[in-house]
Amino acid sequence: MLYYLIALVIIALDQLTKWLIVKELEIGESIPVIENVLYITSHRNQGAAWGILQGQMWFFYVITIIVVAGLVVYIQKYTNGSRLMGIALGLMLGGAIGNFIDRVIHQEVVDFVQTYIGTYPFPIFNVADSALCVGVALLFIVMLLDGKQEKEKVNEQHRN
């Protein structure tokens, strides 16, 4: 249940921040937070990360439904022994649903966090994107830790 609560918090925070951006800023308008590093910039994206697959809404609908179903199955089956796995999956679920809501209602995703790494303008993103990325990173860590534990078990069995 905790993992679905995480997803709901992400969805609520994502939708609230997007609503504020749409309400308060014109598309393209930007507010500096840290000059030359971080801006709040109103942007719309009809594709995926880095603007790929622009306008392919049906593709995104189908993929997101499959991903959400898979995440729910994984939460139900594989989170009993791993809180970190559950948190990762909850973040991913919330992020996927947050952007799905935008695509269904507006046929585009509201993005607003603009960062620069040196002079490189990183693609503009939102709370849902952040949750997805953090969730994937945590999932990767869980898999590394599980792999290490399995290796240690095998080594221990060989010693006995």
Secondary structure per residue as TSV (DSSP state, phi and psi in degrees):
chain	resnum	aa	ss	phi	psi
A	1	M	-	360.0	-37.7
A	2	L	H	-56.5	-38.5
A	3	Y	H	-70.7	-32.6
A	4	Y	H	-72.7	-32.3
A	5	L	H	-64.9	-41.2
A	6	I	H	-58.7	-46.1
A	7	A	H	-60.0	-43.6
A	8	L	H	-64.3	-39.2
A	9	V	H	-63.6	-43.5
A	10	I	H	-61.6	-46.5
A	11	I	H	-59.4	-47.0
A	12	A	H	-62.7	-46.4
A	13	L	H	-64.2	-41.6
A	14	D	H	-61.2	-51.2
A	15	Q	H	-67.6	-37.0
A	16	L	H	-63.2	-47.2
A	17	T	H	-65.8	-38.8
A	18	K	H	-65.9	-40.5
A	19	W	H	-61.2	-44.0
A	20	L	H	-61.5	-42.1
A	21	I	H	-62.6	-47.5
A	22	V	H	-62.8	-39.8
A	23	K	H	-71.0	-39.0
A	24	E	H	-101.2	-22.0
A	25	L	-	-124.4	143.7
A	26	E	-	-78.5	153.0
A	27	I	T	-57.8	129.5
A	28	G	T	93.1	-17.3
A	29	E	-	-69.2	141.8
A	30	S	E	-135.6	140.0
A	31	I	E	-119.9	118.6
A	32	P	E	-70.1	132.9
A	33	V	E	-102.6	-50.4
A	34	I	E	-131.4	109.1
A	35	E	T	-49.1	132.5
A	36	N	T	66.3	9.4
A	37	V	T	-130.0	-53.2
A	38	L	E	-137.9	130.2
A	39	Y	E	-135.6	151.6
A	40	I	E	-98.6	113.0
A	41	T	E	-129.1	123.9
A	42	S	E	-74.7	119.2
A	43	H	E	-142.3	150.8
A	44	R	E	-123.4	144.5
A	45	N	E	-134.9	122.9
A	46	Q	S	-98.0	9.6
A	47	G	S	-123.7	-149.6
A	48	A	S	-108.6	-160.2
A	49	A	G	-53.0	140.4
A	50	W	G	60.1	20.1
A	51	G	G	73.9	14.8
A	52	I	T	-73.4	155.8
A	53	L	T	58.0	43.1
A	54	Q	T	-55.5	132.8
A	55	G	T	77.0	6.3
A	56	Q	-	-90.8	56.6
A	57	M	H	-59.9	-43.7
A	58	W	H	-61.5	-37.5
A	59	F	H	-60.0	-46.0
A	60	F	H	-66.2	-38.1
A	61	Y	H	-59.5	-51.1
A	62	V	H	-63.6	-48.6
A	63	I	H	-61.2	-43.5
A	64	T	H	-65.3	-41.0
A	65	I	H	-61.5	-42.5
A	66	I	H	-64.5	-45.2
A	67	V	H	-63.5	-45.5
A	68	V	H	-61.9	-44.8
A	69	A	H	-60.5	-44.3
A	70	G	H	-62.3	-41.3
A	71	L	H	-64.6	-40.9
A	72	V	H	-63.0	-44.1
A	73	V	H	-60.1	-45.7
A	74	Y	H	-64.3	-39.4
A	75	I	H	-61.9	-43.5
A	76	Q	H	-66.6	-38.4
A	77	K	H	-92.8	-36.6
A	78	Y	H	-117.2	8.8
A	79	T	-	-101.5	-1.8
A	80	N	S	-55.7	-46.0
A	81	G	S	-95.2	-4.0
A	82	S	-	-137.2	103.6
A	83	R	H	-64.4	-39.6
A	84	L	H	-62.5	-39.3
A	85	M	H	-61.6	-44.1
A	86	G	H	-63.4	-41.0
A	87	I	H	-63.9	-44.1
A	88	A	H	-58.9	-48.2
A	89	L	H	-67.2	-37.1
A	90	G	H	-63.2	-42.0
A	91	L	H	-63.1	-43.7
A	92	M	H	-64.8	-41.3
A	93	L	H	-62.2	-47.3
A	94	G	H	-61.7	-42.1
A	95	G	H	-64.8	-43.4
A	96	A	H	-63.0	-44.1
A	97	I	H	-70.1	-37.3
A	98	G	H	-57.8	-48.2
A	99	N	H	-72.5	-30.9
A	100	F	H	-62.3	-41.6
A	101	I	H	-57.5	-46.3
A	102	D	H	-59.4	-46.5
A	103	R	H	-63.4	-40.1
A	104	V	H	-70.1	-45.1
A	105	I	H	-80.0	-42.2
A	106	H	H	-114.1	-6.6
A	107	Q	S	59.2	24.2
A	108	E	S	-163.4	163.8
A	109	V	E	-109.4	135.5
A	110	V	E	-84.8	121.1
A	111	D	E	-116.2	153.0
A	112	F	E	-155.7	-10.7
A	113	V	E	-93.7	112.2
A	114	Q	E	-113.6	124.8
A	115	T	E	-126.3	156.7
A	116	Y	E	-123.6	132.2
A	117	I	E	-107.2	98.6
A	118	G	T	68.3	-120.1
A	119	T	T	-101.4	-1.8
A	120	Y	E	-79.9	121.3
A	121	P	E	-83.0	103.7
A	122	F	E	-64.3	144.6
A	123	P	E	-55.5	140.9
A	124	I	E	-68.5	138.7
A	125	F	E	-138.8	-174.3
A	126	N	-	-140.8	-174.9
A	127	V	H	-62.6	-43.0
A	128	A	H	-60.9	-44.2
A	129	D	H	-60.2	-42.6
A	130	S	H	-62.4	-44.6
A	131	A	H	-62.1	-41.6
A	132	L	H	-60.7	-46.8
A	133	C	H	-65.1	-44.3
A	134	V	H	-64.7	-41.4
A	135	G	H	-60.6	-44.4
A	136	V	H	-64.5	-41.2
A	137	A	H	-62.8	-43.2
A	138	L	H	-64.6	-39.2
A	139	L	H	-61.7	-41.4
A	140	F	H	-61.3	-43.3
A	141	I	H	-62.5	-44.2
A	142	V	H	-58.6	-45.1
A	143	M	H	-64.0	-39.7
A	144	L	H	-63.6	-45.3
A	145	L	H	-64.7	-42.1
A	146	D	H	-63.5	-40.3
A	147	G	H	-63.0	-40.1
A	148	K	H	-65.7	-42.7
A	149	Q	H	-64.1	-40.9
A	150	E	H	-63.0	-42.2
A	151	K	H	-62.9	-41.9
A	152	E	H	-64.0	-38.8
A	153	K	H	-63.2	-44.6
A	154	V	H	-62.7	-45.0
A	155	N	H	-61.5	-40.6
A	156	E	H	-64.7	-40.5
A	157	Q	H	-64.5	-37.8
A	158	H	H	-70.0	-28.5
A	159	R	H	-74.0	-28.9
A	160	N	-	-87.5	360.0
